[in-house]
């Protein structure tokens, strides 16, 4: 145990460098983070006091989107940049709707790998792969991915709260397209993203880029470009609380409610 983190620290961890997954965990009040991660979480909370709610909006929309895809017949899910396990993970939501669903989680943080493997220790239809989403070909060829995901059948491709950590020069639209190109018609793209929706959003973007090195907020139009050529599911690309809500959402939206946007679309 170190710096308050329960259990042993996995190999490959540099406690002096922040991690996207651990900062997200700190924002949500989790235990699997270091002081450097908590400092960024605290600054994020200073700029957008609702930032913890934003994480919960993202988790809630995950459930709604996975249930939609399972209802549409999707039985295999590739969850890229999945982050640390929390409540209602993709395999749990999918299995509630489709008990035969298979899920592969991909993340590049050793803590995610360690805790994900512990969560899935008794699983034979879900796995955690440690890899960088910037290398689609290696991920799609990975033995654990190929062992669970049949690329000849439709896939639910999930990029929730992660593409905004790809900088413009890394060609995020092109990276997403390379995954989609490898998947058959009938597959879905489910993507959420920080949105350039307010002065507070601009301030948070500056802070994340300075302290974390990533965190590019994009406009609704830029986010919509990830879905070019796909069939968007109603209501299209919108702020997370407005995406197929289970309860009415009262206008106007708060800063936190409009901080992330996303959508779900089918490859035809």
C-alpha positions as CSV (number, residue, x, y, z in Angstrom):
1,X,0.0,0.0,0.0
2,X,1.3,3.5,-0.9
3,X,-0.1,7.0,-0.8
4,X,-3.4,5.6,0.5
5,X,-4.0,3.2,-2.4
6,X,-5.3,-0.1,-1.0
7,X,-3.3,-3.2,-1.9
8,X,0.1,-3.5,-3.7
9,X,1.1,-1.0,-6.4
10,X,1.4,-2.7,-9.8
11,X,4.8,-2.7,-11.6
12,X,5.3,0.1,-14.1
13,X,3.6,2.8,-12.0
14,X,5.3,6.2,-11.7
15,X,3.7,7.9,-8.7
16,X,5.0,11.3,-9.7
17,X,3.1,11.3,-13.0
18,X,-0.6,11.7,-13.3
19,X,-2.8,9.2,-15.0
20,X,-6.1,9.8,-16.9
21,X,-7.8,6.8,-15.3
22,X,-6.6,7.8,-11.8
23,X,-7.6,11.4,-12.1
24,X,-11.1,10.2,-13.2
25,X,-11.1,7.9,-10.1
26,X,-10.1,10.8,-7.8
27,X,-12.9,13.0,-9.3
28,X,-15.4,10.3,-8.4
29,X,-14.0,10.0,-4.9
30,X,-12.3,6.6,-5.5
31,X,-9.2,5.3,-3.7
32,X,-7.0,4.2,-6.6
33,X,-5.1,7.4,-7.1
34,X,-2.0,9.3,-6.0
35,X,-1.4,12.8,-4.7
36,X,-0.5,14.1,-8.1
37,X,-3.8,12.8,-9.5
38,X,-5.8,14.3,-6.6
39,X,-4.2,17.7,-7.2
40,X,-5.6,17.7,-10.8
41,X,-8.9,16.5,-9.6
42,X,-9.1,19.3,-7.0
43,X,-8.2,21.9,-9.7
44,X,-10.9,20.5,-11.9
45,X,-13.4,20.7,-9.1
46,X,-12.4,24.3,-8.5
47,X,-13.1,25.2,-12.1
48,X,-16.2,23.1,-12.5
49,X,-17.7,22.2,-9.1
50,X,-20.0,19.7,-10.8
51,X,-17.2,17.7,-12.3
52,X,-18.0,14.7,-10.1
53,X,-21.6,14.7,-11.5
54,X,-20.1,14.8,-15.0
55,X,-18.4,11.4,-14.4
56,X,-21.7,10.1,-13.2
57,X,-23.5,11.4,-16.3
58,X,-20.9,9.5,-18.4
59,X,-21.4,6.3,-16.4
60,X,-25.2,6.6,-16.7
61,X,-25.1,7.1,-20.5
62,X,-22.9,4.1,-20.7
63,X,-25.7,2.0,-19.3
64,X,-28.3,3.5,-21.6
65,X,-26.1,3.0,-24.7
66,X,-25.1,-0.6,-23.9
67,X,-28.7,-1.5,-23.2
68,X,-29.7,0.0,-26.6
69,X,-27.0,-2.0,-28.4
70,X,-27.8,-5.2,-26.6
71,X,-31.5,-4.7,-27.5
72,X,-30.4,-4.2,-31.2
73,X,-28.7,-7.6,-31.1
74,X,-25.0,-6.7,-30.3
75,X,-23.4,-9.5,-28.3
76,X,-19.7,-8.4,-28.3
77,X,-18.3,-5.1,-27.1
78,X,-14.9,-3.5,-27.3
79,X,-14.5,-0.9,-24.6
80,X,-11.4,1.3,-25.4
81,X,-9.9,3.5,-22.6
82,X,-12.3,1.9,-20.2
83,X,-10.7,3.3,-17.0
84,X,-10.8,1.8,-13.5
85,X,-13.7,-0.6,-12.7
86,X,-16.6,1.0,-11.0
87,X,-20.3,0.3,-10.6
88,X,-22.3,-1.0,-13.6
89,X,-19.3,-1.8,-15.8
90,X,-19.9,-2.7,-19.5
91,X,-20.0,-6.4,-19.0
92,X,-22.4,-6.2,-16.2
93,X,-24.8,-3.9,-18.1
94,X,-24.6,-6.0,-21.2
95,X,-25.1,-9.3,-19.4
96,X,-28.2,-8.0,-17.7
97,X,-29.7,-7.6,-21.1
98,X,-27.9,-10.4,-23.0
99,X,-26.4,-13.1,-20.8
100,X,-24.2,-14.4,-23.6
101,X,-22.5,-11.0,-24.2
102,X,-18.7,-10.8,-24.5
103,X,-16.6,-7.8,-23.5
104,X,-13.0,-6.8,-23.9
105,X,-11.7,-3.8,-22.0
106,X,-8.6,-1.9,-23.2
107,X,-6.6,0.6,-21.2
108,X,-2.9,1.6,-20.9
109,X,-2.8,2.1,-17.1
110,X,-1.3,-0.8,-15.1
111,X,-3.7,-0.1,-12.2
112,X,-6.6,-0.6,-14.5
113,X,-5.2,-3.9,-15.7
114,X,-4.6,-5.1,-12.1
115,X,-8.0,-4.2,-10.8
116,X,-9.8,-5.2,-14.0
117,X,-8.2,-8.6,-13.9
118,X,-9.2,-9.0,-10.2
119,X,-12.8,-8.1,-11.1
120,X,-12.9,-10.6,-14.0
121,X,-10.9,-13.4,-12.3
122,X,-13.8,-15.8,-12.7
123,X,-14.9,-14.6,-16.1
124,X,-14.4,-16.5,-19.4
125,X,-16.4,-14.0,-21.6
126,X,-14.7,-10.8,-20.5
127,X,-11.0,-9.7,-20.4
128,X,-8.8,-6.7,-19.8
129,X,-6.0,-5.9,-22.3
130,X,-3.3,-3.4,-21.6
131,X,-2.6,-1.5,-24.8
132,X,-2.8,2.0,-26.2
133,X,-5.9,2.8,-28.3
134,X,-3.7,4.8,-30.7
135,X,-2.6,1.5,-32.2
136,X,-5.8,0.0,-33.6
137,X,-4.1,-2.7,-35.7
138,X,-2.2,-4.1,-32.7
139,X,-5.3,-4.1,-30.5
140,X,-7.5,-5.7,-33.1
141,X,-4.9,-8.5,-33.6
142,X,-4.3,-9.0,-29.9
143,X,-4.9,-12.7,-28.9
144,X,-7.3,-11.9,-26.1
145,X,-9.3,-9.6,-28.3
146,X,-9.4,-12.1,-31.1
147,X,-10.3,-14.8,-28.6
148,X,-13.5,-13.0,-27.6
149,X,-14.4,-10.6,-30.4
150,X,-15.3,-12.1,-33.8
151,X,-14.7,-9.3,-36.3
152,X,-16.9,-11.1,-38.8
153,X,-19.9,-10.2,-36.7
154,X,-21.2,-6.8,-35.5
155,X,-19.3,-5.2,-32.6
156,X,-20.2,-2.4,-30.1
157,X,-17.2,-0.1,-30.3
158,X,-17.1,2.1,-27.2
159,X,-14.9,5.2,-26.7
160,X,-16.4,6.9,-23.7
161,X,-14.6,9.9,-22.2
162,X,-11.3,9.0,-23.9
163,X,-11.0,10.5,-27.4
164,X,-10.6,14.0,-25.9
165,X,-7.3,12.7,-24.6
166,X,-6.0,12.4,-28.2
167,X,-4.5,15.7,-29.4
168,X,-5.3,17.1,-32.9
169,X,-1.9,16.1,-34.3
170,X,-2.6,12.4,-33.4
171,X,-5.5,12.4,-35.9
172,X,-8.3,11.2,-33.5
173,X,-10.9,11.0,-36.3
174,X,-8.5,8.8,-38.3
175,X,-7.8,6.5,-35.4
176,X,-11.6,6.0,-34.8
177,X,-12.0,5.3,-38.5
178,X,-9.4,2.6,-38.5
179,X,-11.3,0.7,-35.9
180,X,-14.6,1.1,-37.8
181,X,-13.0,0.1,-41.1
182,X,-12.1,-3.3,-39.5
183,X,-15.7,-3.9,-38.4
184,X,-18.7,-5.2,-40.4
185,X,-21.9,-3.5,-41.2
186,X,-24.3,-3.6,-38.3
187,X,-21.5,-2.6,-35.8
188,X,-22.0,0.5,-33.6
189,X,-19.8,3.4,-32.5
190,X,-20.6,4.7,-29.1
191,X,-18.5,7.8,-28.2
192,X,-18.6,10.6,-25.6
193,X,-16.3,13.6,-25.4
194,X,-15.6,16.8,-23.5
195,X,-17.4,19.6,-25.2
196,X,-16.3,23.2,-25.8
197,X,-19.7,24.5,-24.4
198,X,-18.9,27.3,-21.9
199,X,-16.2,29.6,-20.5
200,X,-15.8,27.1,-17.7
201,X,-15.2,24.3,-20.2
202,X,-12.5,26.4,-21.8
203,X,-10.9,27.0,-18.4
204,X,-10.9,23.3,-17.6
205,X,-9.4,22.5,-21.0
206,X,-6.5,24.9,-20.3
207,X,-5.9,23.3,-16.8
208,X,-6.0,19.7,-18.1
209,X,-3.6,20.5,-21.0
210,X,-1.2,22.2,-18.6
211,X,-1.3,19.6,-15.8
212,X,-2.2,16.3,-17.5
213,X,-0.9,17.1,-21.0
214,X,-4.2,16.0,-22.6
215,X,-7.9,17.0,-22.5
216,X,-8.9,18.6,-25.8
217,X,-12.4,20.0,-25.7
218,X,-14.2,20.0,-29.1
219,X,-17.4,21.5,-30.4
220,X,-20.6,19.6,-31.1
221,X,-19.7,19.8,-34.8
222,X,-16.3,18.4,-34.2
223,X,-17.6,15.6,-32.1
224,X,-20.3,14.8,-34.7
225,X,-17.5,14.4,-37.3
226,X,-16.5,11.1,-35.6
227,X,-19.8,9.6,-36.9
228,X,-19.5,10.7,-40.5
229,X,-20.8,8.0,-42.8
230,X,-22.7,6.2,-40.0
231,X,-26.4,6.2,-39.2
232,X,-26.9,8.2,-36.0
233,X,-29.4,6.9,-33.5
234,X,-31.9,9.5,-32.2
235,X,-31.3,12.0,-30.8
236,X,-28.0,12.3,-32.6
237,X,-25.0,13.9,-30.9
238,X,-26.1,15.8,-27.9
239,X,-25.2,16.6,-24.2
240,X,-25.1,13.4,-22.1
241,X,-28.2,14.1,-19.9
242,X,-30.2,14.6,-23.1
243,X,-29.2,11.4,-24.8
244,X,-32.2,9.1,-24.4
245,X,-32.9,10.1,-20.7
246,X,-34.9,7.8,-18.5
247,X,-36.3,10.8,-16.6
248,X,-37.2,14.3,-17.8
249,X,-34.3,16.8,-17.9
250,X,-35.3,20.4,-16.9
251,X,-33.8,23.3,-19.0
252,X,-31.6,25.2,-18.9
253,X,-28.7,22.8,-18.7
254,X,-26.0,23.5,-16.1
255,X,-22.3,23.9,-16.9
256,X,-21.7,20.3,-15.8
257,X,-24.6,18.9,-17.8
258,X,-23.2,20.4,-21.0
259,X,-19.6,19.6,-20.3
260,X,-19.7,16.3,-22.2
261,X,-21.6,15.3,-25.4
262,X,-21.8,12.1,-27.4
263,X,-23.8,9.8,-29.5
264,X,-24.4,6.3,-30.9
265,X,-24.4,5.4,-34.5
266,X,-24.7,2.2,-36.7
267,X,-22.4,1.3,-39.5
268,X,-24.4,0.5,-42.6
